[in-house]
Amino acid sequence: MLTAYGATVVTLMMVFYALESRSPWFTFAFALSCLGSASYGFLAGTWPFGVVETVWSLIAFRKWSNLRRSVVQNPLSQR
C-alpha cells in the first residue's frame, strides 16, 4: 500500500511539473504533491528523501506565491 501511495504522489509531481507553465495552480498542485512525496519518504523510513521533498515543496509554494502576486499586479501579462 505504501509503495502505491509513493508511486502515485511521484507521478502527480511529474504531471504537475510538466503543466506548471499553463497556470500558477499547477505550481500549487506540484507543491502539494511534493508534500505528499515527503510524507511517503518519512513513512518509508527514508528521512533524507522526506527532508529534501519538504524543502522542494517550500520552494514550490514560494514560486506559486510569486506567480500569483505577479498575476494580480499585472493580469494582462498572462494572456
C-alpha positions as CSV (number, residue, x, y, z in Angstrom):
1,M,0.0,0.0,0.0
2,L,2.8,2.4,0.8
3,T,4.5,1.7,-2.5
4,A,1.3,2.5,-4.4
5,Y,1.0,5.8,-2.5
6,G,4.6,6.7,-3.2
7,A,4.2,5.9,-6.9
8,T,1.0,7.9,-7.1
9,V,2.4,11.1,-5.5
10,V,5.6,10.9,-7.5
11,T,3.6,10.5,-10.7
12,L,1.4,13.5,-9.7
13,M,4.6,15.5,-9.1
14,M,5.8,14.8,-12.6
15,V,2.4,15.6,-14.2
16,F,2.0,18.9,-12.3
17,Y,5.6,19.9,-13.0
18,A,5.1,19.4,-16.7
19,L,2.0,21.6,-16.6
20,E,3.4,24.4,-14.5
21,S,3.7,26.8,-17.4
22,R,-0.1,26.6,-18.0
23,S,-1.3,28.0,-14.7
24,P,0.0,29.0,-11.3
25,W,-2.4,26.5,-9.9
26,F,-0.4,23.6,-11.4
27,T,2.6,25.0,-9.4
28,F,0.4,24.9,-6.3
29,A,-0.6,21.3,-7.1
30,F,3.1,20.5,-7.6
31,A,3.9,21.9,-4.2
32,L,1.1,19.8,-2.6
33,S,2.3,16.7,-4.4
34,C,5.9,17.4,-3.1
35,L,4.4,17.3,0.4
36,G,2.8,14.0,-0.4
37,S,6.1,12.7,-1.6
38,A,7.8,14.0,1.6
39,S,5.2,12.1,3.7
40,Y,5.9,9.0,1.7
41,G,9.7,9.4,2.4
42,F,9.1,9.8,6.1
43,L,6.7,6.8,6.2
44,A,9.1,4.6,4.2
45,G,11.9,5.5,6.6
46,T,14.0,7.4,4.1
47,W,14.1,10.7,6.1
48,P,16.7,12.4,3.8
49,F,14.2,12.0,0.9
50,G,11.4,13.4,3.1
51,V,13.5,16.4,4.1
52,V,14.5,17.2,0.5
53,E,10.9,16.9,-0.7
54,T,9.7,19.1,2.2
55,V,12.3,21.8,1.1
56,W,11.2,21.3,-2.5
57,S,7.6,21.9,-1.5
58,L,8.5,25.1,0.3
59,I,10.4,26.3,-2.9
60,A,7.3,25.5,-5.0
61,F,4.9,27.2,-2.6
62,R,7.1,30.3,-2.8
63,K,7.2,30.2,-6.6
64,W,3.4,29.8,-6.6
65,S,3.0,32.8,-4.3
66,N,5.3,34.9,-6.5
67,L,3.3,33.8,-9.6
68,R,0.0,34.7,-8.0
69,R,1.3,38.1,-6.9
70,S,2.5,38.9,-10.4
71,V,-0.8,37.8,-12.0
72,V,-2.7,40.0,-9.5
73,Q,-0.4,43.0,-10.1
74,N,-0.4,42.6,-13.9
75,P,-3.4,40.5,-15.0
76,L,-2.8,41.1,-18.8
77,S,0.7,39.6,-18.7
78,Q,-0.8,36.1,-18.6
79,R,-2.6,36.5,-21.9
